[in-house]
Amino acid sequence: MITFLLNQEIRQEENLSPNMTVLNYLRTKINKTGTKEGCGSGDCGACTVVLGELVNGELEYRSVNSCLTFVSALHGKQLITVEDLQNKDKSLHPVQQAVVDFHGSQCGYCTPGFIMSMFALGKTTPNASKEDVMESLAGNLCRCTGYRPIVDAALSLSNEKPLLDQFNELERATIDKLVSIQDQDANLRDGHLTAFSPKSVDELAKLYLAHPQAKLVAGGTDLALEVTQFHREIETLISVNLVEEMKTCEETDTDLLIGANLPISQAYPLLKKHYPDFGELLHRFASLQVRNQGTIGGNVANASPIGDTPPLLIALDAKLKLRCGEKTRIIPIEEYFISYKVTAQQPSEFIEQIIIPKPTDSRFRAYKVSKRLDDDISAVCGAFNIEVKDNKVVQARIAFGGMAATPKRATRCENVLLGKVWNSANIEEAMAEMNNDFEPLSDFRASQEYRSLTAANMLRRYFIETQNKDNQIETRVTSYV
């Protein structure tokens, strides 16, 4: 049984399929049809809802795609839909009124999703800038209105204080209700389908030993597609959503320690602080709704050859802390990927933590090439971590996604650079050698030739940008001023 708040109503559900998404629960079980189904894959934002969650005793709101969220993830949280925004006197919520005033809706199908993304922005980002607005709406698609009036509506709500509404008035009562349901059972069963929700890493480890064929789910932003797109049944799910020990984000004297269950949006500040390019790439990682749920641990465990974070983590010489039962081991992340979708994880073993060394004297850069700036999958993603002393390369780690069956280092290219003078002639030689590192495929995102040329040109770009701080291409491309 799961227990959660539907706006202000405490609900308990036990006769639900663990494979059911929040979107289908809303539309088919409780007849809340304001939330729309567009793509069913987290790309359009029509199904956006907002979850309220207790973090260190405070209530925090975040927008998520309900089509990618299994109902088990609702336990202990507050679910807010577009129907819940109306004021007590039946007048429109400030966000809804702003969309009306600025003519931000035509056909209206996408509007509920935009409304909920703007609501979350108002709750989390007082005095929002245009860049904040663009980021919050990047996961919402509109095909008829055009974005200018929608952006104008969002900007009109920007204020030095969080958005004031009935949710502010009820905040203390909401917190008390969420506290009252935190310790209740969170497992779901429906016939032969089961979803477990352990509350500690020890409990997780024991459950995974007992159910080695189970699917682990954190944000579910990829796994949910098995159900929504491929119509496959997942018999046993183990959600790590409630395992707070794996949501840590801290630093030691030498390393950054990222819990495998930490949402990407929460890992962003620490990674940006030490590696600005990592932060910039995370801005382009899917959409805010996905970043609010998806985790770096899940992005690594998915083992996709086009995952955005693995090339960066390989270039930074990151390590993974793996756990199986009571045993743990630490391996370099580049040893984790064996072949396409095959990893070094053993049965019942899971990623507990990502360990990233702090910056040294090397210069780190990351570049992503995709068909659009926001909410798109990479054609090629490259990461460069090169140390130069006395104008000679003394250390080089270069890794790519989209160039092989796994995220992979360009070792031949690195070897050409090591010990050589840091100049354009040796860069050109290393670029040519990259053809011996990779044999990329052609697909609908990019041809083999395009990928090879783009990857090589990334090295040239890295050389130019590190030689000339005033020649930074990306800052001009992503400027919202």
BELQUIFEN-V975947 format. One record per helix or strand. SS is the DSSP state (alpha for helix, beta for strand). FROM is the first residue (numbers start at 1). TO is the last residue. If there is no record, write none. Layout:
# BELQUIFEN-V975947
ss=SS from=FROM to=TO
ss=SS from=FROM to=TO
This chain:
# BELQUIFEN-V975947
ss=beta from=2 to=6
ss=beta from=9 to=13
ss=beta from=21 to=21
ss=alpha from=22 to=29
ss=beta from=48 to=55
ss=beta from=58 to=65
ss=alpha from=66 to=68
ss=beta from=70 to=70
ss=alpha from=71 to=74
ss=beta from=78 to=80
ss=alpha from=82 to=84
ss=alpha from=94 to=101
ss=alpha from=111 to=124
ss=alpha from=130 to=137
ss=alpha from=147 to=156
ss=alpha from=166 to=169
ss=alpha from=171 to=181
ss=beta from=188 to=190
ss=beta from=193 to=197
ss=alpha from=201 to=210
ss=beta from=215 to=217
ss=alpha from=224 to=228
ss=beta from=236 to=239
ss=alpha from=244 to=246
ss=beta from=249 to=251
ss=beta from=255 to=259
ss=beta from=263 to=263
ss=alpha from=264 to=274
ss=alpha from=276 to=283
ss=alpha from=288 to=291
ss=beta from=295 to=295
ss=alpha from=296 to=301
ss=alpha from=308 to=315
ss=beta from=319 to=324
ss=beta from=327 to=332
ss=alpha from=333 to=335
ss=beta from=337 to=339
ss=beta from=342 to=343
ss=beta from=350 to=357
ss=beta from=363 to=369
ss=beta from=380 to=389
ss=beta from=392 to=401
ss=beta from=408 to=409
ss=alpha from=411 to=417
ss=beta from=421 to=421
ss=alpha from=424 to=436
ss=alpha from=448 to=467
ss=alpha from=473 to=477
